[in-house]
Amino acid sequence: MTTEGDFALAPVRDFLARLPPFQDLPGEDLEQAVTALLVSYHRRGERFEAASDEQGLRILRSGAVDIRDGDHELLDRLGEGESFDLDAGPDGATATVIEDCLLYLLPVGDWRELRNRHRDFDRFFSRQRDRRLRRAARYQPAANSLLRKLHTVMSTDLVTVAAQDPVQVVAQRMAARRVSSALVCTDQRLLGIVTDRDLRTRVVARGQPSTTPVTQIMSPAPLTIGPTASLFDATLMMTRHGLHHLPVVDDERLLGIVTTSDLMLAREDDPVYLVQHISRQPDVASIRARVMAVPALMASWIEAGMRAPQVGHILTAISDAVTRRLIALAEAELGPAPAPWCWLAFGSQARGEQLPGADQDNGIVIDDSLAAGDEVWFQALASRVSDGLDSCGYPYCKGAVMATTDQWRQPLAVWRDTVRRWCATPTRMR
């Protein structure tokens, strides 16, 4: 680690001295660990693998990392002050940066020396390793089919065409293979997608010649999803965006495609069925009637094998759907917004970790073009949405962290000043 004397090391030493088990090391051994540390910064999405990355103990100074086993199942989620060593197993484990990270790396030689010299220090990391191995051993695939990974169900028998191909050739290939879409690619990189509907509405209906290049009628840069996402994730995305075809891509490389036929709903207790129907309800009472079924449905999901993080993800998707529908109903009643705006979700909903009985935490960001007197529209919107959430089982926040409170309903410029103030003068409340 490059430093400028002992002064530069002092914050690192103070940080390490607060962490178990480093806090129990003698002063000289703590000093040895501090001077051996290597510092690195990593962006969201970067991944560490035991076979290809430098060995040693990585300590999170800031940010967050997910530890997953060889089947991509989550074993641990680490934050500031926590550490990991992929070489300690389980086999195939990887670490993925989910929030930009500043990491301290204690090289493997220095780390092993400290473990050999201090029994309690060694026990701490042995217990950490055993805990993750037990989690990996306990995992059993969920019975609910919507939790299956996309790479197990996606179609890989794709019709791919080149950018210069005429639409007639594309249509002929689709007809010969009896498929409803073709993917426009260059070197396995997805440029666009063409569907039966595109051929009908953009070629036949407009009288376009059969020699028209496919790039002129394709949908460019389509939405995509990763292979380790679940059927549930895919169905939510397709429902929200009105899609019938969803390409599966990994690191910009086309792997397969998921269609609506892959996502047919067999039972009304599927969570996506609930989300879809919430989005179609005509009033608050109808939404409430749908949401009241959630506790019983949640019991069936757990019995079917869902794990706690997956249940939290589903409950968050439901609360998102309720919020969106309440906003749509309020806008239909109030008319167009007088300025661009955005609804904010805070707390467990923002983290995707909603639980039954969670209260509402929300706010509104309004464009700085807001004219005098137009604030009334946003006050009315906030009241209707927050009242609706309360009626649907998401009680008012006891701390008044809601869009109905002036502090949490502000123009963008005010929000920026507020966040700067939070960062400059943090308190126990934030």
Secondary structure by P-SEA (a helix, b strand, c coil): ccccccccaaaaaaaaaaccccccccaaaaaaaaaabbbbbbcccbbbbcccccccbbbbcbbbbbbbcccccccccccccccccccccccbbbbbbccccbbbbccaaaaaaaaaacaaaaaaaaaaaaaaaaaaaaccccccccccccccccccccccccccccaaaaaaaaaaacccbbbbbccccccccccaaaaaccccccccccccccccccccccccccccccaaaaaaaaaaacccbbbbbcccccccccccccccccccccaaaaaaaaaacccaaaaaaaaaaaaaaaaaaaaacccaaaaaaaaaaaaaaaaaaaaaaaaaaaccccccbbbbbcccccccccccbbbbbcbbbbccccccccaaaaaaaaaaaaaaaaaacccccccccccccccccccaaaaaaaaaaaaacccccc
